[in-house]
Amino acid sequence: MCQHLPACPAGHAPDCLAARVVAGHLGQGWSLLCNGVVVFEDRDALLADGRAGRASRVASAPAAGGAVKAGMTRMVAGG
C-alpha cells in the first residue's frame, strides 16, 4: 500500500503506527495510515489484518520521514 520512500512500516509490523496519515478525520476521532491501519483518538487501533489493539502496545517511535499534517498528532507510546 505505502508508496513513500523509505517505505513506512507494514500494517502488521510492531511499529505500524509510525506510518504516515493519509486521511485524518479528527472530528470523528480517527485517522487512516498509509499501511491500512486505523488509529482512534482513544489510542486504540484497528490493524490492517483486522486485529484490534492498543496503540501504546503497537508503536514506539515514528518512522524516518513520517510526516504529520498540520493539526494532526501521531499516536505513539507514552504520548
Backbone as XML, in Angstrom:
<?xml version="1.0"?>
<chain id="A" units="angstrom">
  <residue number="1" name="MET">
    <atom name="N" x="0.803" y="-1.185" z="0.000"/>
    <atom name="CA" x="0.000" y="0.000" z="0.000"/>
    <atom name="C" x="0.855" y="1.263" z="0.000"/>
  </residue>
  <residue number="2" name="CYS">
    <atom name="N" x="1.807" y="1.364" z="0.903"/>
    <atom name="CA" x="2.619" y="2.564" z="1.055"/>
    <atom name="C" x="3.533" y="2.746" z="-0.144"/>
  </residue>
  <residue number="3" name="GLN">
    <atom name="N" x="3.557" y="3.983" z="-0.654"/>
    <atom name="CA" x="4.439" y="4.295" z="-1.768"/>
    <atom name="C" x="5.465" y="5.348" z="-1.375"/>
  </residue>
  <residue number="4" name="HIS">
    <atom name="N" x="5.649" y="5.569" z="-0.065"/>
    <atom name="CA" x="6.630" y="6.536" z="0.414"/>
    <atom name="C" x="8.030" y="5.940" z="0.333"/>
  </residue>
  <residue number="5" name="LEU">
    <atom name="N" x="9.018" y="6.796" z="0.213"/>
    <atom name="CA" x="10.411" y="6.362" z="0.232"/>
    <atom name="C" x="11.122" y="7.098" z="1.344"/>
  </residue>
  <residue number="6" name="PRO">
    <atom name="N" x="11.697" y="6.435" z="2.297"/>
    <atom name="CA" x="11.625" y="4.993" z="2.521"/>
    <atom name="C" x="10.205" y="4.588" z="2.899"/>
  </residue>
  <residue number="7" name="ALA">
    <atom name="N" x="9.908" y="3.348" z="2.635"/>
    <atom name="CA" x="8.554" y="2.836" z="2.888"/>
    <atom name="C" x="8.224" y="2.867" z="4.377"/>
  </residue>
  <residue number="8" name="CYS">
    <atom name="N" x="6.976" y="3.177" z="4.675"/>
    <atom name="CA" x="6.501" y="3.152" z="6.059"/>
    <atom name="C" x="6.373" y="1.697" z="6.514"/>
  </residue>
  <residue number="9" name="PRO">
    <atom name="N" x="6.336" y="1.469" z="7.826"/>
    <atom name="CA" x="6.189" y="0.103" z="8.333"/>
    <atom name="C" x="4.893" y="-0.546" z="7.849"/>
  </residue>
  <residue number="10" name="ALA">
    <atom name="N" x="4.946" y="-1.835" z="7.624"/>
    <atom name="CA" x="3.766" y="-2.590" z="7.188"/>
    <atom name="C" x="2.696" y="-2.577" z="8.279"/>
  </residue>
  <residue number="11" name="GLY">
    <atom name="N" x="1.466" y="-2.852" z="7.902"/>
    <atom name="CA" x="0.342" y="-2.832" z="8.831"/>
    <atom name="C" x="0.409" y="-3.863" z="9.929"/>
  </residue>
  <residue number="12" name="HIS">
    <atom name="N" x="1.272" y="-4.857" z="9.800"/>
    <atom name="CA" x="1.409" y="-5.902" z="10.823"/>
    <atom name="C" x="2.713" y="-5.778" z="11.604"/>
  </residue>
  <residue number="13" name="ALA">
    <atom name="N" x="3.530" y="-4.777" z="11.267"/>
    <atom name="CA" x="4.823" y="-4.576" z="11.939"/>
    <atom name="C" x="4.617" y="-4.014" z="13.342"/>
  </residue>
  <residue number="14" name="PRO">
    <atom name="N" x="5.551" y="-4.285" z="14.254"/>
    <atom name="CA" x="5.432" y="-3.761" z="15.618"/>
    <atom name="C" x="5.345" y="-2.236" z="15.669"/>
  </residue>
  <residue number="15" name="ASP">
    <atom name="N" x="5.964" y="-1.547" z="14.722"/>
    <atom name="CA" x="5.935" y="-0.083" z="14.694"/>
    <atom name="C" x="4.985" y="0.453" z="13.625"/>
  </residue>
  <residue number="16" name="CYS">
    <atom name="N" x="3.914" y="-0.282" z="13.351"/>
    <atom name="CA" x="2.992" y="0.067" z="12.266"/>
    <atom name="C" x="2.366" y="1.448" z="12.415"/>
  </residue>
  <residue number="17" name="LEU">
    <atom name="N" x="2.250" y="1.981" z="13.618"/>
    <atom name="CA" x="1.634" y="3.279" z="13.810"/>
    <atom name="C" x="2.568" y="4.434" z="13.469"/>
  </residue>
  <residue number="18" name="ALA">
    <atom name="N" x="3.783" y="4.118" z="13.044"/>
    <atom name="CA" x="4.724" y="5.144" z="12.622"/>
    <atom name="C" x="4.510" y="5.534" z="11.162"/>
  </residue>
  <residue number="19" name="ALA">
    <atom name="N" x="3.566" y="4.908" z="10.489"/>
    <atom name="CA" x="3.268" y="5.226" z="9.091"/>
    <atom name="C" x="2.613" y="6.595" z="8.989"/>
  </residue>
  <residue number="20" name="ARG">
    <atom name="N" x="2.618" y="7.153" z="7.800"/>
    <atom name="CA" x="2.044" y="8.481" z="7.561"/>
    <atom name="C" x="0.523" y="8.453" z="7.530"/>
  </residue>
  <residue number="21" name="VAL">
    <atom name="N" x="-0.060" y="9.538" z="8.002"/>
    <atom name="CA" x="-1.516" y="9.712" z="7.949"/>
    <atom name="C" x="-1.899" y="10.075" z="6.519"/>
  </residue>
  <residue number="22" name="VAL">
    <atom name="N" x="-2.860" y="9.344" z="5.947"/>
    <atom name="CA" x="-3.334" y="9.660" z="4.600"/>
    <atom name="C" x="-4.745" y="10.233" z="4.629"/>
  </residue>
  <residue number="23" name="ALA">
    <atom name="N" x="-5.485" y="9.987" z="5.683"/>
    <atom name="CA" x="-6.829" y="10.552" z="5.835"/>
    <atom name="C" x="-7.079" y="10.776" z="7.316"/>
  </residue>
  <residue number="24" name="GLY">
    <atom name="N" x="-7.112" y="12.038" z="7.711"/>
    <atom name="CA" x="-7.355" y="12.361" z="9.104"/>
    <atom name="C" x="-8.768" y="12.859" z="9.303"/>
  </residue>
  <residue number="25" name="HIS">
    <atom name="N" x="-9.511" y="12.214" z="10.157"/>
    <atom name="CA" x="-10.881" y="12.603" z="10.470"/>
    <atom name="C" x="-10.940" y="12.890" z="11.966"/>
  </residue>
  <residue number="26" name="LEU">
    <atom name="N" x="-10.250" y="13.950" z="12.358"/>
    <atom name="CA" x="-10.124" y="14.253" z="13.777"/>
    <atom name="C" x="-11.468" y="14.568" z="14.416"/>
  </residue>
  <residue number="27" name="GLY">
    <atom name="N" x="-12.378" y="15.168" z="13.675"/>
    <atom name="CA" x="-13.710" y="15.449" z="14.205"/>
    <atom name="C" x="-14.476" y="14.184" z="14.535"/>
  </residue>
  <residue number="28" name="GLN">
    <atom name="N" x="-14.157" y="13.104" z="13.835"/>
    <atom name="CA" x="-14.790" y="11.816" z="14.082"/>
    <atom name="C" x="-13.936" y="10.943" z="14.992"/>
  </residue>
  <residue number="29" name="GLY">
    <atom name="N" x="-12.710" y="11.374" z="15.268"/>
    <atom name="CA" x="-11.863" y="10.667" z="16.220"/>
    <atom name="C" x="-11.014" y="9.552" z="15.654"/>
  </residue>
  <residue number="30" name="TRP">
    <atom name="N" x="-10.703" y="9.567" z="14.347"/>
    <atom name="CA" x="-9.863" y="8.513" z="13.784"/>
    <atom name="C" x="-9.045" y="9.034" z="12.617"/>
  </residue>
  <residue number="31" name="SER">
    <atom name="N" x="-7.962" y="8.318" z="12.316"/>
    <atom name="CA" x="-7.105" y="8.617" z="11.172"/>
    <atom name="C" x="-6.707" y="7.314" z="10.489"/>
  </residue>
  <residue number="32" name="LEU">
    <atom name="N" x="-6.607" y="7.359" z="9.169"/>
    <atom name="CA" x="-6.165" y="6.207" z="8.381"/>
    <atom name="C" x="-4.710" y="6.406" z="8.013"/>
  </residue>
  <residue number="33" name="LEU">
    <atom name="N" x="-3.893" y="5.405" z="8.274"/>
    <atom name="CA" x="-2.478" y="5.450" z="7.915"/>
    <atom name="C" x="-2.274" y="4.791" z="6.559"/>
  </residue>
  <residue number="34" name="CYS">
    <atom name="N" x="-1.163" y="5.085" z="5.906"/>
    <atom name="CA" x="-0.925" y="4.582" z="4.550"/>
    <atom name="C" x="-0.759" y="3.067" z="4.491"/>
  </residue>
  <residue number="35" name="ASN">
    <atom name="N" x="-0.553" y="2.421" z="5.630"/>
    <atom name="CA" x="-0.408" y="0.964" z="5.643"/>
    <atom name="C" x="-1.724" y="0.250" z="5.959"/>
  </residue>
  <residue number="36" name="GLY">
    <atom name="N" x="-2.833" y="0.998" z="5.988"/>
    <atom name="CA" x="-4.138" y="0.399" z="6.206"/>
    <atom name="C" x="-4.589" y="0.342" z="7.652"/>
  </residue>
  <residue number="37" name="VAL">
    <atom name="N" x="-3.786" y="0.821" z="8.582"/>
    <atom name="CA" x="-4.138" y="0.830" z="9.996"/>
    <atom name="C" x="-5.010" y="2.048" z="10.286"/>
  </residue>
  <residue number="38" name="VAL">
    <atom name="N" x="-6.065" y="1.848" z="11.089"/>
    <atom name="CA" x="-6.907" y="2.946" z="11.540"/>
    <atom name="C" x="-6.574" y="3.194" z="13.001"/>
  </residue>
  <residue number="39" name="VAL">
    <atom name="N" x="-6.254" y="4.455" z="13.334"/>
    <atom name="CA" x="-5.907" y="4.829" z="14.699"/>
    <atom name="C" x="-7.014" y="5.724" z="15.241"/>
  </residue>
  <residue number="40" name="PHE">
    <atom name="N" x="-7.494" y="5.400" z="16.436"/>
    <atom name="CA" x="-8.559" y="6.169" z="17.066"/>
    <atom name="C" x="-7.979" y="7.085" z="18.134"/>
  </residue>
  <residue number="41" name="GLU">
    <atom name="N" x="-8.676" y="8.178" z="18.413"/>
    <atom name="CA" x="-8.154" y="9.165" z="19.356"/>
    <atom name="C" x="-8.033" y="8.632" z="20.779"/>
  </residue>
  <residue number="42" name="ASP">
    <atom name="N" x="-8.736" y="7.551" z="21.116"/>
    <atom name="CA" x="-8.620" y="6.968" z="22.456"/>
    <atom name="C" x="-7.442" y="6.001" z="22.549"/>
  </residue>
  <residue number="43" name="ARG">
    <atom name="N" x="-6.578" y="6.015" z="21.512"/>
    <atom name="CA" x="-5.337" y="5.242" z="21.435"/>
    <atom name="C" x="-5.562" y="3.778" z="21.089"/>
  </residue>
  <residue number="44" name="ASP">
    <atom name="N" x="-6.758" y="3.413" z="20.679"/>
    <atom name="CA" x="-6.978" y="2.072" z="20.150"/>
    <atom name="C" x="-6.656" y="2.089" z="18.667"/>
  </residue>
  <residue number="45" name="ALA">
    <atom name="N" x="-6.372" y="0.926" z="18.099"/>
    <atom name="CA" x="-6.047" y="0.842" z="16.677"/>
    <atom name="C" x="-6.701" y="-0.398" z="16.078"/>
  </residue>
  <residue number="46" name="LEU">
    <atom name="N" x="-7.108" y="-0.269" z="14.834"/>
    <atom name="CA" x="-7.591" y="-1.391" z="14.055"/>
    <atom name="C" x="-6.504" y="-1.679" z="13.041"/>
  </residue>
  <residue number="47" name="LEU">
    <atom name="N" x="-5.810" y="-2.795" z="13.220"/>
    <atom name="CA" x="-4.664" y="-3.121" z="12.377"/>
    <atom name="C" x="-5.115" y="-3.579" z="10.999"/>
  </residue>
  <residue number="48" name="ALA">
    <atom name="N" x="-4.217" y="-3.531" z="10.045"/>
    <atom name="CA" x="-4.529" y="-3.863" z="8.663"/>
    <atom name="C" x="-5.018" y="-5.302" z="8.504"/>
  </residue>
  <residue number="49" name="ASP">
    <atom name="N" x="-4.617" y="-6.195" z="9.394"/>
    <atom name="CA" x="-5.049" y="-7.589" z="9.288"/>
    <atom name="C" x="-6.377" y="-7.852" z="10.008"/>
  </residue>
  <residue number="50" name="GLY">
    <atom name="N" x="-7.019" y="-6.781" z="10.521"/>
    <atom name="CA" x="-8.315" y="-6.916" z="11.156"/>
    <atom name="C" x="-8.275" y="-7.040" z="12.663"/>
  </residue>
  <residue number="51" name="ARG">
    <atom name="N" x="-7.092" y="-7.207" z="13.236"/>
    <atom name="CA" x="-6.986" y="-7.304" z="14.691"/>
    <atom name="C" x="-7.125" y="-5.922" z="15.315"/>
  </residue>
  <residue number="52" name="ALA">
    <atom name="N" x="-7.669" y="-5.885" z="16.511"/>
    <atom name="CA" x="-7.744" y="-4.646" z="17.275"/>
    <atom name="C" x="-6.615" y="-4.651" z="18.287"/>
  </residue>
  <residue number="53" name="GLY">
    <atom name="N" x="-6.090" y="-3.489" z="18.579"/>
    <atom name="CA" x="-5.001" y="-3.416" z="19.540"/>
    <atom name="C" x="-4.924" y="-2.043" z="20.171"/>
  </residue>
  <residue number="54" name="ARG">
    <atom name="N" x="-4.204" y="-1.963" z="21.238"/>
    <atom name="CA" x="-3.983" y="-0.710" z="21.945"/>
    <atom name="C" x="-2.762" y="-0.053" z="21.326"/>
  </residue>
  <residue number="55" name="ALA">
    <atom name="N" x="-2.868" y="1.196" z="20.919"/>
    <atom name="CA" x="-1.785" y="1.890" z="20.226"/>
    <atom name="C" x="-0.505" y="1.909" z="21.053"/>
  </residue>
  <residue number="56" name="SER">
    <atom name="N" x="-0.605" y="2.014" z="22.363"/>
    <atom name="CA" x="0.585" y="2.074" z="23.198"/>
    <atom name="C" x="1.342" y="0.751" z="23.206"/>
  </residue>
  <residue number="57" name="ARG">
    <atom name="N" x="0.704" y="-0.325" z="22.794"/>
    <atom name="CA" x="1.381" y="-1.625" z="22.744"/>
    <atom name="C" x="1.911" y="-1.924" z="21.357"/>
  </residue>
  <residue number="58" name="VAL">
    <atom name="N" x="1.538" y="-1.109" z="20.371"/>
    <atom name="CA" x="1.903" y="-1.396" z="18.989"/>
    <atom name="C" x="3.078" y="-0.565" z="18.529"/>
  </residue>
  <residue number="59" name="ALA">
    <atom name="N" x="3.083" y="0.718" z="18.816"/>
    <atom name="CA" x="4.110" y="1.616" z="18.270"/>
    <atom name="C" x="4.995" y="2.175" z="19.367"/>
  </residue>
  <residue number="60" name="SER">
    <atom name="N" x="6.219" y="2.457" z="18.992"/>
    <atom name="CA" x="7.109" y="3.070" z="19.960"/>
    <atom name="C" x="7.831" y="4.286" z="19.404"/>
  </residue>
  <residue number="61" name="ALA">
    <atom name="N" x="7.930" y="4.425" z="18.082"/>
    <atom name="CA" x="8.640" y="5.568" z="17.518"/>
    <atom name="C" x="8.185" y="5.808" z="16.096"/>
  </residue>
  <residue number="62" name="PRO">
    <atom name="N" x="8.210" y="7.077" z="15.653"/>
    <atom name="CA" x="7.830" y="7.367" z="14.271"/>
    <atom name="C" x="8.894" y="6.903" z="13.295"/>
  </residue>
  <residue number="63" name="ALA">
    <atom name="N" x="8.465" y="6.543" z="12.093"/>
    <atom name="CA" x="9.400" y="6.122" z="11.058"/>
    <atom name="C" x="10.120" y="7.324" z="10.495"/>
  </residue>
  <residue number="64" name="ALA">
    <atom name="N" x="11.285" y="7.086" z="9.942"/>
    <atom name="CA" x="12.024" y="8.156" z="9.294"/>
    <atom name="C" x="11.203" y="8.711" z="8.144"/>
  </residue>
  <residue number="65" name="GLY">
    <atom name="N" x="11.096" y="10.025" z="8.085"/>
    <atom name="CA" x="10.362" y="10.652" z="7.002"/>
    <atom name="C" x="8.866" y="10.671" z="7.194"/>
  </residue>
  <residue number="66" name="GLY">
    <atom name="N" x="8.370" y="10.159" z="8.315"/>
    <atom name="CA" x="6.932" y="10.147" z="8.558"/>
    <atom name="C" x="6.441" y="11.545" z="8.877"/>
  </residue>
  <residue number="67" name="ALA">
    <atom name="N" x="5.672" y="12.124" z="8.000"/>
    <atom name="CA" x="5.202" y="13.488" z="8.185"/>
    <atom name="C" x="3.817" y="13.500" z="8.807"/>
  </residue>
  <residue number="68" name="VAL">
    <atom name="N" x="3.607" y="14.433" z="9.708"/>
    <atom name="CA" x="2.302" y="14.625" z="10.300"/>
    <atom name="C" x="1.740" y="15.910" z="9.718"/>
  </residue>
  <residue number="69" name="LYS">
    <atom name="N" x="0.524" y="15.858" z="9.220"/>
    <atom name="CA" x="-0.092" y="17.044" z="8.635"/>
    <atom name="C" x="-0.498" y="18.018" z="9.730"/>
  </residue>
  <residue number="70" name="ALA">
    <atom name="N" x="-0.641" y="19.277" z="9.370"/>
    <atom name="CA" x="-0.995" y="20.328" z="10.318"/>
    <atom name="C" x="-2.259" y="19.948" z="11.078"/>
  </residue>
  <residue number="71" name="GLY">
    <atom name="N" x="-2.210" y="20.095" z="12.384"/>
    <atom name="CA" x="-3.372" y="19.822" z="13.212"/>
    <atom name="C" x="-3.506" y="18.371" z="13.627"/>
  </residue>
  <residue number="72" name="MET">
    <atom name="N" x="-2.636" y="17.511" z="13.154"/>
    <atom name="CA" x="-2.707" y="16.083" z="13.494"/>
    <atom name="C" x="-1.594" y="15.732" z="14.455"/>
  </residue>
  <residue number="73" name="THR">
    <atom name="N" x="-1.835" y="14.742" z="15.268"/>
    <atom name="CA" x="-0.807" y="14.237" z="16.153"/>
    <atom name="C" x="-0.561" y="12.781" z="15.850"/>
  </residue>
  <residue number="74" name="ARG">
    <atom name="N" x="0.642" y="12.336" z="16.078"/>
    <atom name="CA" x="0.989" y="10.940" z="15.851"/>
    <atom name="C" x="0.753" y="10.182" z="17.140"/>
  </residue>
  <residue number="75" name="MET">
    <atom name="N" x="0.151" y="9.008" z="17.042"/>
    <atom name="CA" x="-0.138" y="8.199" z="18.202"/>
    <atom name="C" x="1.045" y="7.277" z="18.464"/>
  </residue>
  <residue number="76" name="VAL">
    <atom name="N" x="1.795" y="7.551" z="19.529"/>
    <atom name="CA" x="2.928" y="6.702" z="19.882"/>
    <atom name="C" x="2.871" y="6.416" z="21.372"/>
  </residue>
  <residue number="77" name="ALA">
    <atom name="N" x="3.619" y="5.423" z="21.782"/>
    <atom name="CA" x="3.630" y="5.031" z="23.188"/>
    <atom name="C" x="4.068" y="6.181" z="24.074"/>
  </residue>
  <residue number="78" name="GLY">
    <atom name="N" x="3.393" y="6.313" z="25.184"/>
    <atom name="CA" x="3.754" y="7.310" z="26.153"/>
    <atom name="C" x="3.296" y="8.717" z="25.805"/>
  </residue>
  <residue number="79" name="GLY">
    <atom name="N" x="2.598" y="8.885" z="24.673"/>
    <atom name="CA" x="2.236" y="10.233" z="24.236"/>
    <atom name="C" x="0.858" y="10.538" z="24.384"/>
  </residue>
</chain>
